[in-house]
Amino acid sequence: MPLYLTRFSYTPATWAKLMKTPEDRRAAAKQYIEAVGGKLHGFWYAFGDHDAFNLWEAPDNVSMAATSIAISAGGALSSFETTVLLTVEETLEALKKASTIKYRPPGDKG
């Protein structure tokens, strides 16, 4: 199954709720991805541009998109970004396939 990295940030109101009533959100994240047949591999909080990161496994892009939409629609986050992760083998396969594509840069008549 494909792996996905999500980066997200909570709204100030969500942080205020978590300060008042601290909650381990890993259980909720696990429930969301398992609802589409996936698995949560990790959940981390961080400093910087994003408040937290998750590593998920999902059956396909549609399943992960559904999970992302459901979480985003809840209103607790100010941002939610998903990156599809490729294995080394998939990247090698893409490199081989890319070599068969005849790309022409813009403005190049060659």
ChimeraX commands (.cxc) that place a marker at each C-alpha (Angstrom):
marker #1 position 0.00,0.00,0.00 radius 0.5
marker #1 position 1.22,3.53,-0.71 radius 0.5
marker #1 position 2.65,5.67,2.08 radius 0.5
marker #1 position 1.63,9.28,2.71 radius 0.5
marker #1 position 3.19,12.04,4.78 radius 0.5
marker #1 position 0.83,14.68,6.13 radius 0.5
marker #1 position 1.82,18.00,7.64 radius 0.5
marker #1 position -0.75,20.00,9.52 radius 0.5
marker #1 position -1.30,22.86,11.92 radius 0.5
marker #1 position -4.03,23.42,14.48 radius 0.5
marker #1 position -6.05,26.60,14.72 radius 0.5
marker #1 position -5.47,28.75,17.82 radius 0.5
marker #1 position -8.91,27.67,19.08 radius 0.5
marker #1 position -7.91,24.00,18.79 radius 0.5
marker #1 position -4.67,24.61,20.74 radius 0.5
marker #1 position -6.75,26.35,23.43 radius 0.5
marker #1 position -9.04,23.31,23.68 radius 0.5
marker #1 position -6.05,20.95,23.88 radius 0.5
marker #1 position -4.46,23.09,26.62 radius 0.5
marker #1 position -7.68,22.97,28.63 radius 0.5
marker #1 position -8.17,19.23,28.05 radius 0.5
marker #1 position -4.98,17.55,26.80 radius 0.5
marker #1 position -5.69,14.66,24.46 radius 0.5
marker #1 position -3.52,12.09,22.69 radius 0.5
marker #1 position -4.71,12.49,19.10 radius 0.5
marker #1 position -2.98,9.32,17.86 radius 0.5
marker #1 position -6.05,7.22,18.67 radius 0.5
marker #1 position -8.26,9.52,16.60 radius 0.5
marker #1 position -5.80,9.53,13.68 radius 0.5
marker #1 position -5.61,5.73,13.79 radius 0.5
marker #1 position -9.42,5.48,13.70 radius 0.5
marker #1 position -9.66,7.79,10.67 radius 0.5
marker #1 position -7.18,5.88,8.49 radius 0.5
marker #1 position -8.44,2.45,9.57 radius 0.5
marker #1 position -11.92,3.50,8.40 radius 0.5
marker #1 position -10.58,3.37,4.82 radius 0.5
marker #1 position -8.50,0.23,5.27 radius 0.5
marker #1 position -5.21,1.98,6.06 radius 0.5
marker #1 position -2.72,2.16,8.90 radius 0.5
marker #1 position -1.13,4.92,10.97 radius 0.5
marker #1 position 2.65,4.44,11.14 radius 0.5
marker #1 position 3.53,7.51,13.18 radius 0.5
marker #1 position 2.38,10.80,14.69 radius 0.5
marker #1 position 4.79,13.55,15.71 radius 0.5
marker #1 position 4.49,17.14,16.94 radius 0.5
marker #1 position 7.09,19.66,15.79 radius 0.5
marker #1 position 8.35,23.23,15.90 radius 0.5
marker #1 position 8.31,25.22,12.67 radius 0.5
marker #1 position 5.92,25.76,9.80 radius 0.5
marker #1 position 3.72,22.81,10.79 radius 0.5
marker #1 position 2.51,21.70,14.20 radius 0.5
marker #1 position 2.51,17.98,13.47 radius 0.5
marker #1 position 3.34,15.22,11.01 radius 0.5
marker #1 position 1.73,11.84,10.36 radius 0.5
marker #1 position 2.94,8.86,8.36 radius 0.5
marker #1 position 0.03,6.87,6.95 radius 0.5
marker #1 position -0.48,3.86,4.75 radius 0.5
marker #1 position -3.65,3.76,2.63 radius 0.5
marker #1 position -4.97,1.41,-0.05 radius 0.5
marker #1 position -4.96,4.15,-2.72 radius 0.5
marker #1 position -5.01,7.90,-3.37 radius 0.5
marker #1 position -8.80,8.09,-3.19 radius 0.5
marker #1 position -8.82,6.54,0.29 radius 0.5
marker #1 position -6.16,8.96,1.51 radius 0.5
marker #1 position -7.94,11.89,-0.12 radius 0.5
marker #1 position -11.17,10.89,1.64 radius 0.5
marker #1 position -9.34,10.79,4.97 radius 0.5
marker #1 position -7.74,14.19,4.30 radius 0.5
marker #1 position -11.07,15.73,3.32 radius 0.5
marker #1 position -12.85,14.36,6.39 radius 0.5
marker #1 position -10.14,15.66,8.73 radius 0.5
marker #1 position -9.94,19.05,7.02 radius 0.5
marker #1 position -13.72,19.46,7.07 radius 0.5
marker #1 position -13.70,19.18,10.87 radius 0.5
marker #1 position -12.46,22.76,11.20 radius 0.5
marker #1 position -9.77,22.08,13.85 radius 0.5
marker #1 position -6.87,22.63,11.46 radius 0.5
marker #1 position -5.51,25.77,9.82 radius 0.5
marker #1 position -3.57,23.71,7.25 radius 0.5
marker #1 position -3.34,20.12,6.05 radius 0.5
marker #1 position -0.95,18.96,3.33 radius 0.5
marker #1 position -0.45,15.44,2.01 radius 0.5
marker #1 position 2.58,14.11,0.13 radius 0.5
marker #1 position 2.56,10.74,-1.61 radius 0.5
marker #1 position 5.80,8.91,-0.80 radius 0.5
marker #1 position 7.51,6.70,-3.38 radius 0.5
marker #1 position 9.70,3.73,-2.59 radius 0.5
marker #1 position 13.21,3.60,-4.04 radius 0.5
marker #1 position 11.98,0.88,-6.40 radius 0.5
marker #1 position 9.10,3.04,-7.62 radius 0.5
marker #1 position 11.49,5.95,-8.17 radius 0.5
marker #1 position 13.86,3.73,-10.17 radius 0.5
marker #1 position 10.92,2.58,-12.29 radius 0.5
marker #1 position 9.87,6.21,-12.82 radius 0.5
marker #1 position 13.41,7.14,-13.85 radius 0.5
marker #1 position 13.45,4.37,-16.46 radius 0.5
marker #1 position 10.04,5.44,-17.78 radius 0.5
marker #1 position 11.08,9.11,-17.78 radius 0.5
marker #1 position 14.00,8.29,-20.06 radius 0.5
marker #1 position 11.50,7.25,-22.75 radius 0.5
marker #1 position 9.73,10.64,-22.74 radius 0.5
marker #1 position 11.00,13.15,-25.30 radius 0.5
marker #1 position 10.66,16.45,-23.40 radius 0.5
marker #1 position 10.98,19.78,-25.23 radius 0.5
marker #1 position 11.54,22.89,-23.05 radius 0.5
marker #1 position 9.29,25.92,-23.71 radius 0.5
marker #1 position 10.63,28.06,-26.57 radius 0.5
marker #1 position 12.97,25.31,-27.80 radius 0.5
marker #1 position 12.16,24.46,-31.43 radius 0.5
marker #1 position 14.56,21.46,-31.38 radius 0.5
marker link #1:1,2 radius 0.2
marker link #1:2,3 radius 0.2
marker link #1:3,4 radius 0.2
marker link #1:4,5 radius 0.2
marker link #1:5,6 radius 0.2
marker link #1:6,7 radius 0.2
marker link #1:7,8 radius 0.2
marker link #1:8,9 radius 0.2
marker link #1:9,10 radius 0.2
marker link #1:10,11 radius 0.2
marker link #1:11,12 radius 0.2
marker link #1:12,13 radius 0.2
marker link #1:13,14 radius 0.2
marker link #1:14,15 radius 0.2
marker link #1:15,16 radius 0.2
marker link #1:16,17 radius 0.2
marker link #1:17,18 radius 0.2
marker link #1:18,19 radius 0.2
marker link #1:19,20 radius 0.2
marker link #1:20,21 radius 0.2
marker link #1:21,22 radius 0.2
marker link #1:22,23 radius 0.2
marker link #1:23,24 radius 0.2
marker link #1:24,25 radius 0.2
marker link #1:25,26 radius 0.2
marker link #1:26,27 radius 0.2
marker link #1:27,28 radius 0.2
marker link #1:28,29 radius 0.2
marker link #1:29,30 radius 0.2
marker link #1:30,31 radius 0.2
marker link #1:31,32 radius 0.2
marker link #1:32,33 radius 0.2
marker link #1:33,34 radius 0.2
marker link #1:34,35 radius 0.2
marker link #1:35,36 radius 0.2
marker link #1:36,37 radius 0.2
marker link #1:37,38 radius 0.2
marker link #1:38,39 radius 0.2
marker link #1:39,40 radius 0.2
marker link #1:40,41 radius 0.2
marker link #1:41,42 radius 0.2
marker link #1:42,43 radius 0.2
marker link #1:43,44 radius 0.2
marker link #1:44,45 radius 0.2
marker link #1:45,46 radius 0.2
marker link #1:46,47 radius 0.2
marker link #1:47,48 radius 0.2
marker link #1:48,49 radius 0.2
marker link #1:49,50 radius 0.2
marker link #1:50,51 radius 0.2
marker link #1:51,52 radius 0.2
marker link #1:52,53 radius 0.2
marker link #1:53,54 radius 0.2
marker link #1:54,55 radius 0.2
marker link #1:55,56 radius 0.2
marker link #1:56,57 radius 0.2
marker link #1:57,58 radius 0.2
marker link #1:58,59 radius 0.2
marker link #1:59,60 radius 0.2
marker link #1:60,61 radius 0.2
marker link #1:61,62 radius 0.2
marker link #1:62,63 radius 0.2
marker link #1:63,64 radius 0.2
marker link #1:64,65 radius 0.2
marker link #1:65,66 radius 0.2
marker link #1:66,67 radius 0.2
marker link #1:67,68 radius 0.2
marker link #1:68,69 radius 0.2
marker link #1:69,70 radius 0.2
marker link #1:70,71 radius 0.2
marker link #1:71,72 radius 0.2
marker link #1:72,73 radius 0.2
marker link #1:73,74 radius 0.2
marker link #1:74,75 radius 0.2
marker link #1:75,76 radius 0.2
marker link #1:76,77 radius 0.2
marker link #1:77,78 radius 0.2
marker link #1:78,79 radius 0.2
marker link #1:79,80 radius 0.2
marker link #1:80,81 radius 0.2
marker link #1:81,82 radius 0.2
marker link #1:82,83 radius 0.2
marker link #1:83,84 radius 0.2
marker link #1:84,85 radius 0.2
marker link #1:85,86 radius 0.2
marker link #1:86,87 radius 0.2
marker link #1:87,88 radius 0.2
marker link #1:88,89 radius 0.2
marker link #1:89,90 radius 0.2
marker link #1:90,91 radius 0.2
marker link #1:91,92 radius 0.2
marker link #1:92,93 radius 0.2
marker link #1:93,94 radius 0.2
marker link #1:94,95 radius 0.2
marker link #1:95,96 radius 0.2
marker link #1:96,97 radius 0.2
marker link #1:97,98 radius 0.2
marker link #1:98,99 radius 0.2
marker link #1:99,100 radius 0.2
marker link #1:100,101 radius 0.2
marker link #1:101,102 radius 0.2
marker link #1:102,103 radius 0.2
marker link #1:103,104 radius 0.2
marker link #1:104,105 radius 0.2
marker link #1:105,106 radius 0.2
marker link #1:106,107 radius 0.2
marker link #1:107,108 radius 0.2
marker link #1:108,109 radius 0.2
marker link #1:109,110 radius 0.2
view
